Amino acid sequence: MGSLEIFEESKKYMPGGVNSPVRAFRNVSVNPPVIKKGLGSHIWDEDGKEYIDFVASWGPMILGHNDPDVVKAIKDTLENAISFGAPTKGELILAKYMVNTLDNVDMIRMVNSGTEATMSAVKLARGYTKRDKIIKFAGCYHGHFDGFLVEAGSGVLTERIPGSPGVPEGSIQNTLVAQYNDMESVKALFEKYGEDIAAIIVEPVAGNMGVIPGEKEFLQGLRDICTKYGAILIFDEVMSGFRVAYKGAQGLYGIAPDITTYAKIMGGGLPCGAYGGKREIMEKLSPMGPVYQAGTMSGNPVVMAAGYATLKKLHENPAYYEHMEDIGRKLQEGMKEIAKEKGIPLTVNRCGAMFTPFFTEKGKVRNYEDAKACDTKLFGKFFEHMLSEGIYIAPSQFEAMFIGVKHTELEIEKFLEVMKKF
Ligand SMILES: *Cc1c(COP(=O)(O)O)cnc(C)c1O
């Protein structure tokens, strides 16, 4: 069976033929290749077509596909363990490693996805502060938890649904929406609801309306206003963690959140998530404290081993981040130059190893409104051209694209060559 046949048949058995909406390529006019294998920065589809991969499983595969150390860690663990639902040493190893190598994590709780991490972090913040309201930002995406599906990014934005049917009014009545990189919009909410606000949750480098870095004064403003009102600052570093820098956006900017959420890279490609932060907050979690959160598969030994192998390799090789920054800059500059020569209005936002080309006349993309104003039709054409020429990028204007350790200068040149033909 070739890619098309598999995808067509999948539609009979799974809604849209997929298990996550963005994979269906609904807003571009090609069918998604069905992927068979990956190695380093390359993937192959069921028809044997080869691509240079800039999606990297939406971020996790920063070391490249089938990294030998990660594969070995998984295989070695499998000799003795799949799952016990009991404490294992692997959990301690990864938890201790994260606490010791990250700045603002005294204790950590493992879960199975980014969604679980963010929804649990918000529950913990509410339990700790005994307040109900949260602030999120238009265009930020924190997973598919009901309370976050208000002006959300990623697939919600791509599919152009305002929120989602099935989310009762009651689930979002405590969700306040502010504008990204706009401190005034946050101040206004605190002036009105200050004593009721449990937490601000934010992607410190937004990746789900396309890449939009948070401005330093904005993030510092969030830190200060949370401190002033006794609210919890949650940095959702599910995407930016271990990517824009090993220590994430908080490491890059030097701003300390109270709770941080992780997933994607930290699982080494297996389903994983975690949230961690100040000891006095984390101790409110059950079984120590009253805030209930649990998971049959949480801290799974195979996942812990893959995560540890990945983080250890990243942490021990700071040169990886220099390499990604270096080729990232080349890609960004190259794309801008080509667009200029061709007279295509293009803004390329990048933070470390994540980037988005925005097709816009605006010159700057710094919030949800700017992102929404982009020419998604032109993006669609660009996407189809790149894909047909073997460059696999995200099929939406509102997603991040990823550089990995295994991308070489040659592959960046290839990307730019293909773009020149567009
Ligand atoms: C991907 C993502 C999530 C959701 O993670 P899942 O593992 O898909 O549930 C949450 N927050 C951010 C910032 C993300 O990029």
The ligand as an ORCA input file, in Angstrom:
! r2SCAN-3c Opt
* xyz 0 1
  C       2.288     20.784     22.029
  C       1.979     21.743     23.091
  C       1.087     21.410     24.134
  C       0.302     20.130     24.138
  O       1.109     19.017     24.271
  P       0.515     17.583     23.866
  O       1.624     16.643     24.206
  O       0.216     17.665     22.406
  O      -0.700     17.352     24.676
  C       0.941     22.308     25.180
  N       1.601     23.475     25.189
  C       2.448     23.830     24.209
  C       3.172     25.123     24.297
  C       2.653     22.981     23.117
  O       3.462     23.360     22.133
*
